Amino acid sequence: MIAVVGATLIDGTGHPPGEAATVIVDGDKVTSVGLARTTTVPPGATVIDARDKFLTPGLVDMHVHVHTPDKWHPELFLAAGVTTMLDLGGQLRDVAGYRAVVESGARPGPRILFTGPMLEESEMYPGFAGFCRRFDATRTEAEVDALADAGVDGIKLYVTVRPDTARRACTRAHERGLPVFMHQHATCGAEAALAGVDSVEHVNVFGQLAPEGFWLAEPAKLNPFEYGGWLWRWLGDLDPRSDPVRRLYDGLIAAGTALDPTLVLYAARPGAIGDDVGDTSMDDPERTRLLPLLPTPVAKELVTRWAERRGAALGASEPAKHRMRRAWDNILALVGGFQRAGGMVLAGTDCPNVAIVSGFSLLRELELLVRAGLSPMEAIVAATRRPAERLGKSDVFGTIAPGRAADLLLLAADPLADIRNIRRIERVIVGGIVYEPGKLLEGLRPG
């Protein structure tokens, strides 16, 4: 049994913290939450003195790709305070195996939820074929049923899935109690909301707003990188306060469709030209102390990706840099506008893709969400309560309350005063087991 005594409690609900609190953990569950001055610590409990410290729920990364065994490093997530992750595209044999390793206690790591492979109804992009599965659209319901029977936590629809197929997939997934996540190309903008998609990934949903001269005849023919490049070409000229933007917000909100913008993914471009895109001290290979701790292929790819971005930026003209900065400002404005309009924003990173370090990049995602216009409290909720709600697991994790999972972060400084203080993690508790971030990282050191 553990008693965390005297903390300022940021419980994930969005309610402001009150008096100093004591949280009692028994096994892998929180059993009691009360005022420190009136809560009795059970005899024999291990006491963690949390006076002048801050307690939050463990964080959730809503967009992860576990990749292959040689790129798997679950301890890195825990060291950054990520106690739950959603893998949005991996073969079942891999993600189920990784989940089993953590659940067995063989390696410390976060709770692992997954969708299985990204579903495509047409030709797959070869670069991501290892994470996808092509299916016959006439058997959409059978495909969803097979994944549901395999124990997935949601369904991921990918770039070639058309609106009618998405609607059928969503209907069956919801019948099976599963949320649906979508990376949009063939299905555009609010079409995903009308189909019943529960969360749109990245900022592709704003592709609906492209001006006439940039309309795409066959968006599903573009691979994910080409589609991203297309967005950058015109987003800088968009008015984030325009009526078409508001109508798109309204369509998403009316359907209850969340947005997981993965801002760290887009920050790579302005970051490469030297702009301030948040605290990159843990993911820039020229600065991070994590590089020697990463699996070799992950470290190599991180260095390569950052070098590619910086190399491309060297040849960019000043007008091109100006267009990029305008587009980046508009991306932030669109995300913040959606939140202010009443939309649900989720925190995800797409790690370890495109120069994104697992775990620690979620901390920068929260910083960027605040820059987009969310309050620090809203950003924390986007990485705690909101993910649990979207996954239908509010009774399991996401908030600090009796009966919830004992997934907690003890911080040395107030993240509501400055969201960057979310990095000041002294202890991570996952499933009732206490870890120190420094020791987790030291355990990754070769030899």
C-alpha positions as a Python dict, from the first residue, in 0.01 Angstrom:
ca = {
    (1, 'M'): (0, 0, 0),
    (2, 'I'): (120, 352, -86),
    (3, 'A'): (11, 689, 52),
    (4, 'V'): (97, 1001, -148),
    (5, 'V'): (58, 1269, 118),
    (6, 'G'): (13, 1645, 89),
    (7, 'A'): (11, 1696, -289),
    (8, 'T'): (-170, 1962, -484),
    (9, 'L'): (-409, 1739, -677),
    (10, 'I'): (-472, 1797, -1048),
    (11, 'D'): (-708, 1503, -1087),
    (12, 'G'): (-763, 1506, -1465),
    (13, 'T'): (-1129, 1608, -1448),
    (14, 'G'): (-1051, 1971, -1528),
    (15, 'H'): (-1164, 2091, -1187),
    (16, 'P'): (-923, 2336, -1021),
    (17, 'P'): (-707, 2194, -743),
    (18, 'G'): (-812, 2259, -385),
    (19, 'E'): (-648, 2191, -52),
    (20, 'A'): (-351, 1958, -20),
    (21, 'A'): (-464, 1600, -75),
    (22, 'T'): (-367, 1248, 17),
    (23, 'V'): (-411, 963, -230),
    (24, 'I'): (-408, 602, -108),
    (25, 'V'): (-306, 325, -348),
    (26, 'D'): (-365, -42, -276),
    (27, 'G'): (-233, -281, -537),
    (28, 'D'): (-293, -141, -883),
    (29, 'K'): (-589, 81, -785),
    (30, 'V'): (-650, 413, -614),
    (31, 'T'): (-863, 334, -311),
    (32, 'S'): (-901, 673, -143),
    (33, 'V'): (-865, 1042, -228),
    (34, 'G'): (-915, 1298, 47),
    (35, 'L'): (-787, 1609, 220),
    (36, 'A'): (-442, 1563, 368),
    (37, 'R'): (-550, 1718, 698),
    (38, 'T'): (-832, 1467, 750),
    (39, 'T'): (-721, 1150, 568),
    (40, 'T'): (-564, 881, 785),
    (41, 'V'): (-270, 695, 638),
    (42, 'P'): (-325, 319, 680),
    (43, 'P'): (-75, 143, 908),
    (44, 'G'): (215, -7, 717),
    (45, 'A'): (164, 205, 405),
    (46, 'T'): (470, 336, 224),
    (47, 'V'): (446, 714, 255),
    (48, 'I'): (555, 945, -26),
    (49, 'D'): (590, 1299, 108),
    (50, 'A'): (429, 1514, -163),
    (51, 'R'): (413, 1846, 21),
    (52, 'D'): (481, 2137, -220),
    (53, 'K'): (450, 1892, -511),
    (54, 'F'): (181, 1828, -771),
    (55, 'L'): (1, 1505, -855),
    (56, 'T'): (-161, 1434, -1193),
    (57, 'P'): (-291, 1122, -1365),
    (58, 'G'): (-45, 938, -1584),
    (59, 'L'): (-44, 1071, -1939),
    (60, 'V'): (-193, 903, -2245),
    (61, 'D'): (-37, 919, -2594),
    (62, 'M'): (-327, 867, -2834),
    (63, 'H'): (-120, 812, -3149),
    (64, 'V'): (172, 571, -3131),
    (65, 'H'): (322, 314, -3367),
    (66, 'V'): (512, 44, -3179),
    (67, 'H'): (693, -66, -3497),
    (68, 'T'): (918, -370, -3491),
    (69, 'P'): (1080, -547, -3191),
    (70, 'D'): (1415, -379, -3245),
    (71, 'K'): (1249, -37, -3209),
    (72, 'W'): (1049, -112, -2896),
    (73, 'H'): (1150, 75, -2581),
    (74, 'P'): (859, 88, -2333),
    (75, 'E'): (1071, 229, -2050),
    (76, 'L'): (1107, 554, -2244),
    (77, 'F'): (732, 614, -2227),
    (78, 'L'): (727, 565, -1851),
    (79, 'A'): (1025, 792, -1796),
    (80, 'A'): (827, 1068, -1968),
    (81, 'G'): (515, 1002, -1762),
    (82, 'V'): (320, 820, -2034),
    (83, 'T'): (138, 538, -1856),
    (84, 'T'): (-104, 449, -2139),
    (85, 'M'): (-47, 446, -2514),
    (86, 'L'): (-271, 371, -2810),
    (87, 'D'): (-99, 202, -3102),
    (88, 'L'): (-281, 314, -3417),
    (89, 'G'): (-128, 80, -3669),
    (90, 'G'): (67, -239, -3615),
    (91, 'Q'): (31, -606, -3699),
    (92, 'L'): (-163, -796, -3434),
    (93, 'R'): (115, -1046, -3365),
    (94, 'D'): (354, -761, -3281),
    (95, 'V'): (132, -537, -3068),
    (96, 'A'): (-23, -828, -2880),
    (97, 'G'): (327, -959, -2810),
    (98, 'Y'): (445, -623, -2675),
    (99, 'R'): (140, -598, -2454),
    (100, 'A'): (212, -944, -2314),
    (101, 'V'): (574, -852, -2234),
    (102, 'V'): (466, -552, -2026),
    (103, 'E'): (171, -725, -1862),
    (104, 'S'): (394, -1016, -1761),
    (105, 'G'): (631, -777, -1582),
    (106, 'A'): (925, -875, -1801),
    (107, 'R'): (979, -507, -1884),
    (108, 'P'): (834, -194, -1726),
    (109, 'G'): (610, -5, -1963),
    (110, 'P'): (278, 169, -2015),
    (111, 'R'): (-63, 14, -2059),
    (112, 'I'): (-75, -82, -2428),
    (113, 'L'): (-395, -44, -2626),
    (114, 'F'): (-408, -108, -3000),
    (115, 'T'): (-618, -113, -3316),
    (116, 'G'): (-419, -368, -3508),
    (117, 'P'): (-333, -289, -3871),
    (118, 'M'): (-444, 26, -4049),
    (119, 'L'): (-721, -78, -4287),
    (120, 'E'): (-695, 5, -4659),
    (121, 'E'): (-953, -77, -4924),
    (122, 'S'): (-723, 5, -5217),
    (123, 'E'): (-353, -9, -5298),
    (124, 'M'): (-131, 49, -4994),
    (125, 'Y'): (162, 289, -4970),
    (126, 'P'): (462, 51, -4977),
    (127, 'G'): (650, 243, -4708),
    (128, 'F'): (378, 172, -4452),
    (129, 'A'): (258, -166, -4579),
    (130, 'G'): (408, -333, -4274),
    (131, 'F'): (147, -165, -4055),
    (132, 'C'): (-152, -199, -4289),
    (133, 'R'): (-393, -458, -4420),
    (134, 'R'): (-588, -431, -4743),
    (135, 'F'): (-943, -563, -4729),
    (136, 'D'): (-1235, -616, -4962),
    (137, 'A'): (-1483, -334, -4901),
    (138, 'T'): (-1773, -573, -4960),
    (139, 'R'): (-1658, -757, -4646),
    (140, 'T'): (-1619, -448, -4427),
    (141, 'E'): (-1828, -583, -4143),
    (142, 'A'): (-1644, -915, -4144),
    (143, 'E'): (-1309, -731, -4129),
    (144, 'V'): (-1420, -530, -3827),
    (145, 'D'): (-1558, -841, -3660),
    (146, 'A'): (-1229, -1025, -3707),
    (147, 'L'): (-1036, -745, -3537),
    (148, 'A'): (-1293, -717, -3259),
    (149, 'D'): (-1270, -1091, -3199),
    (150, 'A'): (-889, -1057, -3182),
    (151, 'G'): (-925, -818, -2888),
    (152, 'V'): (-844, -477, -3038),
    (153, 'D'): (-932, -156, -2854),
    (154, 'G'): (-1044, 35, -3164),
    (155, 'I'): (-1037, 37, -3545),
    (156, 'K'): (-799, 245, -3760),
    (157, 'L'): (-911, 344, -4111),
    (158, 'Y'): (-640, 464, -4346),
    (159, 'V'): (-600, 676, -4655),
    (160, 'T'): (-788, 481, -4924),
    (161, 'V'): (-1105, 415, -4724),
    (162, 'R'): (-1399, 591, -4889),
    (163, 'P'): (-1692, 755, -4705),
    (164, 'D'): (-1943, 472, -4758),
    (165, 'T'): (-1693, 211, -4646),
    (166, 'A'): (-1605, 426, -4344),
    (167, 'R'): (-1974, 448, -4254),
    (168, 'R'): (-2014, 72, -4267),
    (169, 'A'): (-1697, 20, -4063),
    (170, 'C'): (-1808, 270, -3800),
    (171, 'T'): (-2154, 117, -3771),
    (172, 'R'): (-2016, -230, -3710),
    (173, 'A'): (-1734, -110, -3483),
    (174, 'H'): (-1980, 78, -3265),
    (175, 'E'): (-2203, -230, -3250),
    (176, 'R'): (-1896, -412, -3116),
    (177, 'G'): (-1823, -134, -2865),
    (178, 'L'): (-1512, -4, -3044),
    (179, 'P'): (-1416, 353, -3135),
    (180, 'V'): (-1291, 434, -3487),
    (181, 'F'): (-987, 646, -3572),
    (182, 'M'): (-914, 776, -3922),
    (183, 'H'): (-625, 920, -4122),
    (184, 'Q'): (-813, 1095, -4401),
    (185, 'H'): (-743, 1114, -4773),
    (186, 'A'): (-1022, 951, -4977),
    (187, 'T'): (-1269, 1052, -4707),
    (188, 'C'): (-1245, 1429, -4674),
    (189, 'G'): (-1311, 1664, -4386),
    (190, 'A'): (-1654, 1638, -4227),
    (191, 'E'): (-1731, 1325, -4431),
    (192, 'A'): (-1554, 1133, -4155),
    (193, 'A'): (-1783, 1282, -3891),
    (194, 'L'): (-2089, 1196, -4098),
    (195, 'A'): (-1958, 840, -4130),
    (196, 'G'): (-1932, 810, -3753),
    (197, 'V'): (-1554, 834, -3706),
    (198, 'D'): (-1470, 901, -3340),
    (199, 'S'): (-1133, 1073, -3390),
    (200, 'V'): (-965, 1227, -3694),
    (201, 'E'): (-588, 1202, -3688),
    (202, 'H'): (-340, 1477, -3775),
    (203, 'V'): (-471, 1798, -3936),
    (204, 'N'): (-581, 1623, -4256),
    (205, 'V'): (-941, 1699, -4164),
    (206, 'F'): (-875, 2057, -4272),
    (207, 'G'): (-805, 1936, -4627),
    (208, 'Q'): (-1173, 2005, -4692),
    (209, 'L'): (-1090, 2376, -4676),
    (210, 'A'): (-845, 2379, -4969),
    (211, 'P'): (-907, 2668, -5214),
    (212, 'E'): (-1037, 2577, -5559),
    (213, 'G'): (-701, 2585, -5730),
    (214, 'F'): (-570, 2319, -5490),
    (215, 'W'): (-854, 2068, -5501),
    (216, 'L'): (-741, 1709, -5542),
    (217, 'A'): (-912, 1482, -5795),
    (218, 'E'): (-781, 1163, -5632),
    (219, 'P'): (-646, 1235, -5283),
    (220, 'A'): (-607, 865, -5207),
    (221, 'K'): (-336, 848, -5476),
    (222, 'L'): (-109, 1062, -5256),
    (223, 'N'): (104, 892, -4995),
    (224, 'P'): (99, 1042, -4643),
    (225, 'F'): (408, 1255, -4705),
    (226, 'E'): (275, 1391, -5033),
    (227, 'Y'): (-57, 1477, -4871),
    (228, 'G'): (124, 1660, -4593),
    (229, 'G'): (325, 1856, -4851),
    (230, 'W'): (2, 1951, -5027),
    (231, 'L'): (-144, 2087, -4703),
    (232, 'W'): (161, 2308, -4646),
    (233, 'R'): (121, 2463, -4993),
    (234, 'W'): (-205, 2643, -4913),
    (235, 'L'): (-268, 2640, -4537),
    (236, 'G'): (-80, 2968, -4496),
    (237, 'D'): (-346, 3150, -4700),
    (238, 'L'): (-642, 3013, -4505),
    (239, 'D'): (-840, 3240, -4272),
    (240, 'P'): (-884, 3034, -3950),
    (241, 'R'): (-1182, 3251, -3852),
    (242, 'S'): (-1371, 3210, -4181),
    (243, 'D'): (-1722, 3068, -4218),
    (244, 'P'): (-1603, 2745, -4390),
    (245, 'V'): (-1378, 2675, -4091),
    (246, 'R'): (-1665, 2734, -3851),
    (247, 'R'): (-1893, 2505, -4050),
    (248, 'L'): (-1629, 2232, -4039),
    (249, 'Y'): (-1600, 2274, -3663),
    (250, 'D'): (-1978, 2253, -3633),
    (251, 'G'): (-1990, 1931, -3834),
    (252, 'L'): (-1723, 1764, -3622),
    (253, 'I'): (-1873, 1883, -3294),
    (254, 'A'): (-2229, 1783, -3387),
    (255, 'A'): (-2106, 1429, -3459),
    (256, 'G'): (-1891, 1416, -3145),
    (257, 'T'): (-1576, 1362, -3353),
    (258, 'A'): (-1251, 1440, -3172),
    (259, 'L'): (-933, 1586, -3322),
    (260, 'D'): (-588, 1441, -3250),
    (261, 'P'): (-369, 1697, -3430),
    (262, 'T'): (-22, 1549, -3353),
    (263, 'L'): (130, 1898, -3360),
    (264, 'V'): (484, 1771, -3297),
    (265, 'L'): (465, 1602, -3637),
    (266, 'Y'): (405, 1934, -3815),
    (267, 'A'): (646, 2128, -3594),
    (268, 'A'): (938, 1950, -3763),
    (269, 'R'): (922, 2185, -4063),
    (270, 'P'): (930, 2524, -3888),
    (271, 'G'): (1171, 2374, -3635),
    (272, 'A'): (1412, 2293, -3916),
    (273, 'I'): (1434, 2659, -4019),
    (274, 'G'): (1519, 2756, -3663),
    (275, 'D'): (1178, 2859, -3529),
    (276, 'D'): (1085, 2799, -3168),
    (277, 'V'): (859, 2493, -3174),
    (278, 'G'): (876, 2408, -2806),
    (279, 'D'): (1133, 2246, -2584),
    (280, 'T'): (1319, 2006, -2814),
    (281, 'S'): (1595, 1930, -2565),
    (282, 'M'): (1488, 1566, -2540),
    (283, 'D'): (1426, 1493, -2908),
    (284, 'D'): (1675, 1700, -3107),
    (285, 'P'): (1966, 1460, -3171),
    (286, 'E'): (2215, 1747, -3148),
    (287, 'R'): (2101, 1820, -2791),
    (288, 'T'): (1931, 1520, -2637),
    (289, 'R'): (2091, 1297, -2377),
    (290, 'L'): (1858, 1019, -2492),
    (291, 'L'): (2041, 937, -2815),
    (292, 'P'): (2275, 669, -2670),
    (293, 'L'): (1980, 515, -2485),
    (294, 'L'): (1763, 459, -2791),
    (295, 'P'): (1757, 133, -2986),
    (296, 'T'): (2016, 163, -3263),
    (297, 'P'): (1769, 182, -3555),
    (298, 'V'): (1560, 442, -3372),
    (299, 'A'): (1864, 658, -3297),
    (300, 'K'): (1983, 629, -3657),
    (301, 'E'): (1643, 727, -3796),
    (302, 'L'): (1613, 1018, -3553),
    (303, 'V'): (1945, 1162, -3666),
    (304, 'T'): (1860, 1106, -4032),
    (305, 'R'): (1515, 1264, -4012),
    (306, 'W'): (1635, 1576, -3834),
    (307, 'A'): (1920, 1608, -4085),
    (308, 'E'): (1678, 1571, -4377),
    (309, 'R'): (1455, 1848, -4243),
    (310, 'R'): (1747, 2081, -4177),
    (311, 'G'): (1903, 2004, -4515),
    (312, 'A'): (1580, 2090, -4693),
    (313, 'A'): (1549, 2411, -4493),
    (314, 'L'): (1894, 2528, -4604),
    (315, 'G'): (1768, 2562, -4960),
    (316, 'A'): (1440, 2731, -4873),
    (317, 'S'): (1390, 3086, -4994),
    (318, 'E'): (1273, 3359, -4759),
    (319, 'P'): (927, 3369, -4923),
    (320, 'A'): (902, 2991, -4879),
    (321, 'K'): (997, 3021, -4512),
    (322, 'H'): (737, 3294, -4469),
    (323, 'R'): (466, 3072, -4622),
    (324, 'M'): (568, 2788, -4391),
    (325, 'R'): (550, 3009, -4084),
    (326, 'R'): (205, 3135, -4186),
    (327, 'A'): (88, 2778, -4237),
    (328, 'W'): (224, 2672, -3896),
    (329, 'D'): (55, 2968, -3726),
    (330, 'N'): (-271, 2869, -3895),
    (331, 'I'): (-239, 2506, -3787),
    (332, 'L'): (-211, 2624, -3427),
    (333, 'A'): (-501, 2866, -3475),
    (334, 'L'): (-723, 2592, -3624),
    (335, 'V'): (-659, 2355, -3336),
    (336, 'G'): (-715, 2623, -3074),
    (337, 'G'): (-1028, 2743, -3254),
    (338, 'F'): (-1171, 2391, -3251),
    (339, 'Q'): (-1117, 2366, -2874),
    (340, 'R'): (-1278, 2707, -2813),
    (341, 'A'): (-1573, 2612, -3032),
    (342, 'G'): (-1644, 2319, -2800),
    (343, 'G'): (-1455, 2044, -2979),
    (344, 'M'): (-1265, 1759, -2815),
    (345, 'V'): (-887, 1776, -2866),
    (346, 'L'): (-674, 1470, -2789),
    (347, 'A'): (-298, 1454, -2730),
    (348, 'G'): (-100, 1224, -2958),
    (349, 'T'): (239, 1229, -3129),
    (350, 'D'): (269, 967, -3408),
    (351, 'C'): (593, 852, -3244),
    (352, 'P'): (845, 734, -3342),
    (353, 'N'): (776, 868, -3694),
    (354, 'V'): (953, 1169, -3845),
    (355, 'A'): (1194, 1285, -3575),
    (356, 'I'): (961, 1218, -3281),
    (357, 'V'): (1101, 1055, -2967),
    (358, 'S'): (861, 821, -2789),
    (359, 'G'): (726, 947, -2459),
    (360, 'F'): (908, 1278, -2431),
    (361, 'S'): (752, 1421, -2746),
    (362, 'L'): (411, 1401, -2577),
    (363, 'L'): (537, 1655, -2324),
    (364, 'R'): (619, 1889, -2612),
    (365, 'E'): (278, 1815, -2765),
    (366, 'L'): (117, 1953, -2450),
    (367, 'E'): (334, 2263, -2476),
    (368, 'L'): (225, 2312, -2838),
    (369, 'L'): (-142, 2261, -2750),
    (370, 'V'): (-106, 2547, -2503),
    (371, 'R'): (53, 2759, -2774),
    (372, 'A'): (-246, 2674, -2991),
    (373, 'G'): (-474, 2830, -2732),
    (374, 'L'): (-562, 2556, -2486),
    (375, 'S'): (-512, 2636, -2120),
    (376, 'P'): (-259, 2421, -1933),
    (377, 'M'): (-552, 2248, -1763),
    (378, 'E'): (-718, 2178, -2100),
    (379, 'A'): (-391, 2039, -2234),
    (380, 'I'): (-358, 1804, -1936),
    (381, 'V'): (-719, 1690, -1979),
    (382, 'A'): (-641, 1624, -2349),
    (383, 'A'): (-380, 1373, -2230),
    (384, 'T'): (-576, 1219, -1941),
    (385, 'R'): (-957, 1228, -1913),
    (386, 'R'): (-1037, 1291, -2280),
    (387, 'P'): (-844, 987, -2410),
    (388, 'A'): (-1012, 763, -2153),
    (389, 'E'): (-1351, 897, -2260),
    (390, 'R'): (-1281, 844, -2629),
    (391, 'L'): (-1165, 489, -2566),
    (392, 'G'): (-1464, 406, -2348),
    (393, 'K'): (-1239, 347, -2049),
    (394, 'S'): (-1326, 636, -1818),
    (395, 'D'): (-1383, 388, -1538),
    (396, 'V'): (-1030, 249, -1582),
    (397, 'F'): (-786, 541, -1612),
    (398, 'G'): (-758, 910, -1697),
    (399, 'T'): (-857, 1061, -1363),
    (400, 'I'): (-751, 1022, -1001),
    (401, 'A'): (-1043, 875, -810),
    (402, 'P'): (-1123, 566, -604),
    (403, 'G'): (-1139, 261, -828),
    (404, 'R'): (-924, 409, -1105),
    (405, 'A'): (-589, 266, -1205),
    (406, 'A'): (-298, 374, -986),
    (407, 'D'): (-131, 562, -1273),
    (408, 'L'): (9, 884, -1128),
    (409, 'L'): (277, 1147, -1187),
    (410, 'L'): (442, 1335, -902),
    (411, 'L'): (576, 1669, -1028),
    (412, 'A'): (820, 1906, -863),
    (413, 'A'): (654, 2218, -1007),
    (414, 'D'): (309, 2340, -1105),
    (415, 'P'): (209, 2252, -1465),
    (416, 'L'): (-89, 2489, -1444),
    (417, 'A'): (147, 2781, -1390),
    (418, 'D'): (366, 2669, -1683),
    (419, 'I'): (282, 2360, -1888),
    (420, 'R'): (654, 2297, -1935),
    (421, 'N'): (660, 2191, -1570),
    (422, 'I'): (494, 1869, -1682),
    (423, 'R'): (854, 1765, -1751),
    (424, 'R'): (949, 1801, -1383),
    (425, 'I'): (860, 1440, -1304),
    (426, 'E'): (1000, 1303, -980),
    (427, 'R'): (810, 976, -970),
    (428, 'V'): (589, 776, -1203),
    (429, 'I'): (342, 530, -1057),
    (430, 'V'): (193, 281, -1301),
    (431, 'G'): (-29, -1, -1183),
    (432, 'G'): (74, 83, -829),
    (433, 'I'): (448, 38, -894),
    (434, 'V'): (671, 338, -830),
    (435, 'Y'): (948, 434, -1075),
    (436, 'E'): (1201, 716, -1088),
    (437, 'P'): (1253, 852, -1442),
    (438, 'G'): (1630, 874, -1406),
    (439, 'K'): (1661, 510, -1307),
    (440, 'L'): (1438, 400, -1595),
    (441, 'L'): (1662, 586, -1841),
    (442, 'E'): (1978, 453, -1679),
    (443, 'G'): (1843, 103, -1728),
    (444, 'L'): (1838, 162, -2103),
    (445, 'R'): (2210, 240, -2114),
    (446, 'P'): (2400, -29, -2307),
    (447, 'G'): (2599, -257, -2083),
}
